[in-house]
Amino acid sequence: MLELKDVHSYYSHIHAIKGISMTVPDASLVGIIGANGAGKTTTLRTISGIMKPRSGEVFLDGQPIHNLDSSEIVKRGIAQCPEERKIWPQMDVLEHLELGAYQRKDKGAIQADLERVYKYFPRLEERKNQKAGTLSGGEQQMLAIARALMSAPKIIMFDEPSLGLAPILVEQIGEIIKEIHASGMTVLLVEQNAFLALTLSETCYVLETGEVSVSGPSKDLLQNEDVKRAYLGG
């Protein structure tokens, strides 16, 4: 479904990702792990069109998208659940969800999708008229995921969904991601929590200083001595 071919992206003169190639098959759950500054978020920003690659190509369903505006990429079916959630404190929960569906033309299906995300996140339905800034950190993360789902994407990209959450909430968010994937959704998961990413994903890419250092089946990477030493504490 999604493919990157030799992608290079820069922040001004800083070479942030250096020739990354990766594939995300239809209905798969693919992980990306790495330390801070490894290029994980930059990779997602390049896929979603927030950044333009200096060279290389990005394809969705075999069609190039690397020169499209981010709004058009959302229309094509890529949604991003951003790092640190990026909610608007003074908007209520329902307004966030309606905003997630802003570009959709299938208005009749929006209500059905709203009911679907409320099944994933009953707490959001209970708080649908509550200002997002008054929600807990875990509830805000649920809202960010639900907002992305409301765009009816083909693929949803998570950027550090466990960031800043208590361990019990990290486990809960992990179960929600598994459930979303089990519904048939394609998922690309970026996580600094390597154990979470490797246990949720089928395939994983390890980034180091903007390059793929190793990739393969996640179950194999869990046993890889270099990965264990660098990211799993042993």
C-alpha positions as CSV (number, residue, x, y, z in Angstrom):
1,M,0.0,0.0,0.0
2,L,2.7,2.5,1.0
3,E,6.3,2.5,-0.3
4,L,9.3,4.8,0.2
5,K,12.1,4.6,-2.3
6,D,15.5,6.1,-1.4
7,V,13.9,9.1,0.4
8,H,16.1,12.0,1.6
9,S,14.6,14.9,3.6
10,Y,16.3,17.9,5.1
11,Y,15.7,20.6,7.7
12,S,17.4,23.5,5.9
13,H,21.0,22.1,5.6
14,I,20.5,19.3,8.1
15,H,20.2,15.9,6.3
16,A,17.5,14.3,8.5
17,I,16.6,11.1,6.7
18,K,19.2,9.6,4.4
19,G,18.0,7.3,1.7
20,I,15.2,5.5,3.5
21,S,13.4,2.8,1.7
22,M,10.5,0.8,3.2
23,T,7.2,-0.9,2.4
24,V,4.0,-1.1,4.3
25,P,1.8,-3.8,2.8
26,D,-2.0,-3.6,2.8
27,A,-3.7,-4.5,6.1
28,S,-0.3,-4.8,7.8
29,L,1.0,-3.3,11.1
30,V,4.6,-2.0,10.5
31,G,6.7,-0.5,13.2
32,I,9.5,2.1,13.2
33,I,11.8,2.4,16.2
34,G,14.9,4.4,17.1
35,A,16.4,6.8,19.5
36,N,15.5,10.5,19.7
37,G,16.7,12.3,16.5
38,A,16.9,9.0,14.5
39,G,14.4,10.4,11.9
40,K,11.2,8.7,12.9
41,T,8.9,11.7,13.0
42,T,10.7,13.2,9.9
43,T,9.8,10.0,8.0
44,L,6.1,10.4,8.9
45,R,6.1,14.1,8.1
46,T,7.6,13.3,4.7
47,I,5.0,10.7,4.0
48,S,2.1,13.0,5.0
49,G,3.4,15.9,2.9
50,I,4.3,18.2,5.7
51,M,7.8,18.0,4.5
52,K,8.9,17.5,0.9
53,P,11.7,15.1,0.2
54,R,14.8,16.6,-1.4
55,S,15.0,13.4,-3.5
56,G,13.4,10.0,-3.6
57,E,9.8,8.9,-4.0
58,V,6.8,8.0,-1.9
59,F,3.9,5.9,-3.3
60,L,0.4,5.1,-2.1
61,D,-1.3,2.3,-3.9
62,G,1.4,2.6,-6.6
63,Q,0.7,6.3,-7.2
64,P,3.4,8.9,-6.4
65,I,2.4,11.3,-3.6
66,H,5.6,13.0,-2.6
67,N,4.8,16.1,-4.6
68,L,1.3,16.5,-3.3
69,D,0.0,18.9,-0.7
70,S,-0.7,17.4,2.7
71,S,-4.4,18.1,2.4
72,E,-4.5,16.0,-0.9
73,I,-2.6,13.2,0.8
74,V,-5.2,13.1,3.5
75,K,-7.9,12.8,0.8
76,R,-5.9,10.0,-0.8
77,G,-6.2,8.1,2.5
78,I,-3.3,8.7,4.9
79,A,-4.1,10.0,8.4
80,Q,-1.5,10.9,11.0
81,C,-2.0,10.8,14.8
82,P,0.7,13.3,15.7
83,E,3.3,13.2,18.5
84,E,2.0,14.9,21.7
85,R,-1.5,14.6,20.4
86,K,-1.9,18.2,19.1
87,I,-5.4,18.8,20.3
88,W,-7.0,22.3,20.6
89,P,-7.8,22.9,24.3
90,Q,-10.8,25.2,23.7
91,M,-12.6,23.0,21.2
92,D,-14.8,20.2,22.6
93,V,-14.5,16.5,21.8
94,L,-17.2,16.4,19.2
95,E,-15.7,19.4,17.3
96,H,-12.4,17.6,17.1
97,L,-14.1,14.5,15.6
98,E,-16.1,16.6,13.1
99,L,-12.9,18.3,12.1
100,G,-11.3,14.9,11.4
101,A,-14.0,14.3,8.8
102,Y,-13.8,17.9,7.3
103,Q,-12.6,16.8,3.9
104,R,-14.9,13.9,3.4
105,K,-17.6,13.9,0.8
106,D,-19.5,10.8,2.0
107,K,-21.5,12.8,4.5
108,G,-23.9,9.9,5.1
109,A,-21.2,7.6,6.4
110,I,-19.8,10.1,8.8
111,Q,-22.4,9.4,11.5
112,A,-21.7,5.7,11.2
113,D,-18.0,6.3,11.7
114,L,-18.7,8.6,14.6
115,E,-20.6,5.8,16.3
116,R,-17.7,3.4,15.5
117,V,-15.1,5.6,17.2
118,Y,-17.4,5.9,20.2
119,K,-17.4,2.1,20.4
120,Y,-13.6,2.2,20.5
121,F,-13.6,5.1,23.0
122,P,-16.8,5.1,25.1
123,R,-15.2,7.8,27.3
124,L,-15.2,10.2,24.4
125,E,-18.9,9.8,23.9
126,E,-19.4,10.5,27.6
127,R,-17.3,13.7,27.2
128,K,-18.3,14.7,23.7
129,N,-19.3,18.2,24.8
130,Q,-16.3,18.7,27.1
131,K,-13.4,21.0,26.2
132,A,-10.4,18.9,25.1
133,G,-8.0,20.8,27.3
134,T,-9.8,19.4,30.4
135,L,-9.3,15.8,29.4
136,S,-6.6,13.6,30.9
137,G,-3.5,12.7,28.9
138,G,-4.9,9.3,28.1
139,E,-8.2,10.7,27.0
140,Q,-6.4,13.3,24.8
141,Q,-4.5,10.5,23.1
142,M,-7.8,8.6,22.5
143,L,-9.2,11.8,21.0
144,A,-6.2,12.2,18.7
145,I,-6.6,8.6,17.5
146,A,-10.4,9.0,17.0
147,R,-9.9,12.3,15.1
148,A,-7.5,10.5,12.7
149,L,-10.0,7.7,12.2
150,M,-12.8,10.1,11.3
151,S,-11.0,10.9,8.1
152,A,-11.8,7.3,7.0
153,P,-8.1,6.6,6.1
154,K,-6.6,3.6,4.3
155,I,-3.6,3.9,6.5
156,I,-3.2,5.5,9.9
157,M,0.2,6.6,11.1
158,F,0.9,6.8,14.9
159,D,3.7,9.0,16.1
160,E,4.7,8.0,19.7
161,P,1.2,7.2,21.0
162,S,2.6,6.0,24.3
163,L,4.5,9.3,25.0
164,G,3.9,10.6,28.5
165,L,1.3,8.0,29.5
166,A,1.3,5.9,32.6
167,P,2.1,2.2,32.0
168,I,-1.5,1.0,32.4
169,L,-2.6,3.6,29.7
170,V,0.2,2.5,27.4
171,E,-1.1,-1.0,27.6
172,Q,-4.6,0.3,26.9
173,I,-3.5,2.3,23.9
174,G,-1.6,-0.8,22.6
175,E,-4.8,-2.8,22.8
176,I,-6.7,-0.1,20.9
177,I,-4.1,-0.1,18.1
178,K,-4.3,-3.9,17.9
179,E,-8.1,-3.6,17.6
180,I,-7.9,-1.0,14.9
181,H,-5.5,-3.2,12.9
182,A,-7.7,-6.3,13.4
183,S,-10.5,-4.3,11.8
184,G,-8.5,-4.4,8.5
185,M,-6.8,-1.0,8.9
186,T,-3.2,-0.6,7.7
187,V,-1.0,0.8,10.5
188,L,2.4,2.4,10.6
189,L,3.5,2.8,14.2
190,V,6.4,5.0,15.3
191,E,7.5,4.4,18.9
192,Q,10.4,5.1,21.1
193,N,9.0,2.3,23.3
194,A,10.7,-0.4,21.3
195,F,9.1,-3.3,23.2
196,L,5.6,-1.9,22.5
197,A,6.3,-1.4,18.8
198,L,8.0,-4.8,18.4
199,T,5.2,-6.7,20.2
200,L,2.4,-5.0,18.2
201,S,4.0,-5.0,14.8
202,E,4.5,-7.7,12.2
203,T,7.6,-6.1,10.6
204,C,9.8,-3.3,12.0
205,Y,12.4,-0.9,10.8
206,V,15.2,0.4,13.1
207,L,16.4,3.9,12.3
208,E,19.7,5.3,13.4
209,T,20.8,8.8,12.4
210,G,18.4,9.0,9.5
211,E,19.1,5.6,8.0
212,V,17.6,2.1,8.3
213,S,20.1,0.1,10.3
214,V,18.2,-3.2,10.4
215,S,14.7,-4.4,9.5
216,G,12.7,-7.6,9.4
217,P,10.0,-9.6,11.2
218,S,9.4,-8.1,14.6
219,K,9.6,-11.5,16.3
220,D,13.2,-11.8,15.0
221,L,14.2,-8.3,16.0
222,L,13.0,-9.1,19.5
223,Q,15.8,-11.7,19.6
224,N,18.4,-9.6,17.8
225,E,21.3,-9.0,20.2
226,D,22.1,-5.5,18.9
227,V,18.4,-4.5,19.1
228,K,18.1,-5.9,22.6
229,R,21.2,-4.1,23.8
230,A,20.3,-0.8,22.3
231,Y,16.5,-0.6,22.8
232,L,15.3,-3.3,25.1
233,G,17.7,-2.9,28.0
234,G,19.5,-6.2,27.8
